[in-house]
Amino acid sequence: MAENNKVRVAIVGATAYTSREAIRWLLVHPGVDIVALCSRRDPQPRIDEVFPELAGRLELRCEPIDAAALKGRVDVVMMCLPNGLTMDLAPRLLDAGMRVIDFSADYRLKEPAEYQQWYGKEHTDLGNLARAVYGLPEAYREKIRTAALIANPGCYPTSAALGIIPLLRAGLIEAKDIIVDAASGISGAGRDPKPEHHFPERHETFEAYKIGEHRHMVEIERTLDPYVRASKSSVIFTPHLIPMERGILSTIYLHPRQPVSTEHVMQVFAETYQNEPFVRLRKSPPRTGDVARTNFCDLTARVVKSRIIVLSAIDNMVKGAAGQAIQNMNIMFGRKETEGLV
């Protein structure tokens, strides 16, 4: 690390929405220096030309993506690239002594065949795939501390997993027939323009998409599998787009293994998350507005007609992406986990 003990951070793919979110948080982090921004653009822009709100706050010019040029300058690289690109770059960064936090899906699925099935590409970095740590702090904090490579979780899986894992771990619910209905703001679709994401197409409309085909369905299942007592989990995941900028609200339907009360379910959550700084239990149903621009996950549960309904709200750009990456960075470098975050 730098002589002042600050963590030196580079962001690769610096012009993405998740990058902008990471920059905003890192600028107010007392233990961080942003030392490099890398982009695939040609010519390379100054970051405040891409995001004018950074004028007077960060005026770095982006540079080409070059592990050799970052060596010795950087402690950790946040990779904000599309799926399929980090696995080509991460080996060079790791070999050069940097740690990597990957925002893409390249290291989330441990089975190469599943990655190829869901992402349509052969995985080319099997060695690092095997040692990558899934970056959900509430589940893998100890492994994150010593990890060189973090697979930052997807936004939908983060919201779902935090609402399901405690109940699986306690043996309260069946691992089969888990239903997750989740609604997300449009920022989750990324910054690249698409006709279906233009304002006239999204305004005042609410729709489901990729029913049974969304890549996060298998990620949710694999995140839950370590807590399943037999076989594997089975999840039906239906994502929805809602006409707002950010936020995810997941409604999760679960089958209890024996009769259970709302009070019992909430007690399990309370025992699991009593020392977790970014999970809040709510009496009333959580709202996306309550977690917007924060790193919190707000949870509540109800038992209705012998089913457990869990409601989980996060900001998809913060706890679902950049905030969770910074939380992971803090753990990796022995800093206070909440530092620079709210």
N, C-alpha and C positions, 0 to 999 in steps of 0.2 A: 504494500500500500504506500501511498504518498507519505512524505516525511511528517505531515501534519495528522497522520493516521486517518485521513479521509479515504473512503473507497473511491477509486478512479473508475468511472463508468463510461463505456462506449455504447451507443445505440446504433444497431445496424438495421437499415430500413427505416430511417429517421423521419420519413414524410408520411407515415401511416397514422391513422387515428390513435392507435394504441401507443405509438411513439410520442405523439403530442401529449397524451395523458401522462405517460411516464416522465416526460420532460417537466411538465407542470409540477408534479410531486417532487421530483428530484431537485428542482430549483430551491425548494424550501426545506430540503433535508439537510440538517446541520452536519452530517457526516459524509457528505458526498461531493465529489467534483465531477461534473460532466466534462470529459476531456476530448471526446471525439464523437462525431455524428457521421454515419456512413450511409451512402445511398447508391442506388443503381442508376440514378438519373445522369444524363449528360446533356448540357454541362451541369456541374454540381451547384446547387443553389445554396444561398445562405438560409439558415433555418427560419429567420424572421421574415424572409420573403415568402416562404411557404405558409407559415403561421404568423400573421402580423401581430397577434397578441403577445408574441415573444419579443417584440421590439424593445430595446433598452434593457432586456432581462437576459437574453442569450442571443449572441450574434455570430455564433460559429458558422463557418461554411462547411457544408457536407464534403466528405472526401470519398474516394473510391473504397470499396470493400477489399481490404488487403491485410491479412493476418500479420505479415511481416512488418507492416508499417505501424501496427498497433502494439506489437511486442515491446514490453518494457514501459509502455505508457499507461496500460490499462489493467485493472484487476478483474473486472467482470464485464462481459458483453451481454447486453440484452438484444436478442434476435427477434425483430419484428418483421419477418419476411413471410411471404406466402408458403403454404405447405410444399414440401419437396426441396426447398433450397437450403435450409439449415444443415441438413445431413451432409451436404457437400462442403460446407464451410466450417462446421464445428470441429472436425478433426484437426484442422490447421490451427484454430484458435486454442484448443486444448493443448496441443503439442507445443504451442508457444507460451504456455504457462498461464493462460487466462482461464477463468471460470465462465460458464455459459448458462444463461437463463433463456430458454427458447419459448417464445410465445406461440409457435406453430404446433402442429400435431405430430411432428416428425419423430418424437421420442416418447409419445404417450402410450402407444400400444406396443406391448412387449413382443407380440407374435408378428414376425415379418409378413406372414401370409395374410394376416388381418389388415395390416397397413396397406398391402397391395390391393386387397379386396375393396377397401373403403376409400382409398385415396388414389387408386389407379396407377401407382408407381412402385417399382421395386425398391426396397430399402437398401441403401448402399453403405451404411455405417453400422453394421451389426454389433461390433465390439462396444461402441459407445451406447447403442440402444440397450444392451444388456446392463450397463452400469448406470444409466440415467435414473434419476430419482423423480418420482411424480411429486410435483410441488404443491401439495395440499397440506399446509402446515398443521392443521388440526389432526391430521392422520399420520404424517410422516416427518414430524419436526426433527427427531433425532437423526434420521438419515439425511435430511436436508443440511444439517450442520456441517457435515464433512463432504458433501457432494461437490463434484467438479462440474456436473451437467444436470440442470434442472429442466424437466418437462413441465412448463407452466400449464396448469389445467385449463381446459376450455371453460367458457362462461356458463353454459347450461349445465355441464357436469359439476361445476363447483356448487351451484345453487341446489342441484338435486342431491349430491353426495352428502352435503352438510345436513340435509333433512332426513336422510335415510340411514347413514352409517351407525349412529348411536342405537337405533332400534334393531338393526341387524346384529350389532355387537352384543346387545342385551338378550338376544334370542326371542324378541317380542313378535317378530313378523316373519312371514313366509318370504323366501327369496324369489319365488315365482310370481308372475302376474303383477309386477310392480308397474304402475301407470304414472307417468309424469307428463302433465300438460303444462307447457311453459310459454310465456309471452315475453317477447324481447323488443326493445327499442331498435330502431333501424341502424344505429351505429354499429351493431353487431355484424352487419353485412359488409363492413369495410369501406374504404374511401374510394375505390375504383368505381367510376360511374356505370350504372346499369339502368336500362330503360325502366325496368319494373320498380326501381327505387327512387325515381323522380318524384318530386313533391305531388304533382297531380295524381300519380298512381297510388301514393301512400296515404294522402290526406283523407281523414274520415273514413278509413276502411280498416278492417281487422280480418286477418285470414291465417289459416293453417298452411303449412308448406312442407314439402319433403316428408310426407307421412310414411313412417316406416322405413325411410331411406336416409334420414339425417345421420351424418357421421358421428355426432355426439352420442347417439344411442349406444353404440358399442363401447365408447369411452366410459359412459355411465356404468355399463355392466362390468367392465374390467376394473373400475374403481371400487365397485361393491364386492367383487368376487372374493377378496381376501377375508371378508367378514361372513362369508356363507359357510355353513357347517357341512353341507354336502352339495356336490355338483357345482353348478354356477348359477348366477342370478339371471333372471329374464325380465327385461324391461320393455314396455311399450312407451315410446317417447314421441310426443307430438309437439313440435315447435310452432309458435304463432308469431306473426309480426304485428306490432301495434304502432299506431302513428305518433310516436314520441321519439326523442333523440336517444335516450339511454334508459337502462333499467331492465331487470328480469324479475318476473313473478312466476314461481313454479308452484303448481298445485299437484300434490303427490298423493296417490291413492294406494293404501297398503292393507294387506290381509293380516290381522293378528293371529298368532298361533293359538291363543286362548283368549277368553274374554278379558277385556282391559278397559280401563277408564281413561278419560282425558287427563285426569290428575296424575295417573301413573305415567302416561306417556310424557307429560311435561316434566315430571320428576326425573325421568331418564335423561331428558335433554339438559335439565339443570345440573345433574351430576356430571354429565359428559363435558359440558361447556363452562363450568363454574370458573375456570381459570383461563378461559380463552378470551383474549382482548377484543376480538373482532366478531364475536357471535353474541347477539342479543336476543333474549327470549321475550316475546311480547304476549300480553293477554289478548289484545285485539288483533285481528288479521293485519299483517304488515303491508305497507304500501311502498311502491317503488320510490315515491317522493321522499320517504323517510330515510332511505339509504343513498339517494342520489348524491354523487360526488363524495362518497365516503367509502371506506374499506370494510364496512359492516355487512354482515349477513343477519337479517332479522327473521326469526322463526317463531311459529306457533303451531299448535296441533288441536284437532278435535276428533272425538270418536262419534261417528254418525252411523247408525244402523249396522253396527258390528264391523265398521271399517274405520281405519285411521286415516284422517286427512291431514297432511302436513302442508303448511304454506311457508315458502322460503323466498325472501326478496333480497336481491343484491343489485349493485350497479355493475353492469356487464363490462364497463370500461375500467373499473377500479378493482373491486374484489374479484371480478371475472377476468382481469387481465393485468393492467399496469400496477395496481395497488398490491395485488397478490405477489407479483414479481418483486416488488420492493420489500414486502414482508419476507419473502424468501431470501432476498439479498441480505437483509438485516440478520437473519438467522445464520446464513453462511459465513458472515464476517464477524460474528460475535457481538453485534450491536443490539441495543434494546429493540425488541421486535416491533414496537409501535413507533419507533423513531421516524419522523417525517410523514406519518400517516394519521388520519382521523377516521 
